[in-house]
């Protein structure tokens, strides 16, 4: 349901948020490596997230990407909306254009429940919560086993 771009965006923002308490600014190269994403693609995603004020960047020799304290309270739905938009929470599970309450597809009722549950998760989970789970070791954001941050 989410695009690969959106998944990379969530992982990248979570990693940047993870480093917020350290007060460091991260390079695109470091972020891409840590979230197991292509560097050029990650750079474009980070620029979009910065433009939407989900993360922050600073140019120059001591620049990079970082998250300010207030940004940790943002729900993940802001990332989803910035990258994929909100249409994924209204679309038909089978991709039909005419699917509706009046003219439902065979999966309409079940898929509607799943879409609403997913929307609720993205609205109620913050960037800080994602980072906190990684920091305490209860979750991870890359494909390497036993990564140590």
Secondary structure, DSSP 8 states (H G I E B T S, - for coil): ---HHHHHHHHHHHHHHHTGGGT--B-HHHHHHHTT--HHHHHHHHHHHHHTTSSEEE-STT-EEE--GGGGG-BTHHHHHHHT-SGGGTS-TT--SS-SSSS--TTHHHHHHHHHHHHHHHHH-BHHHHHHHHHTTS--SSSSTT---
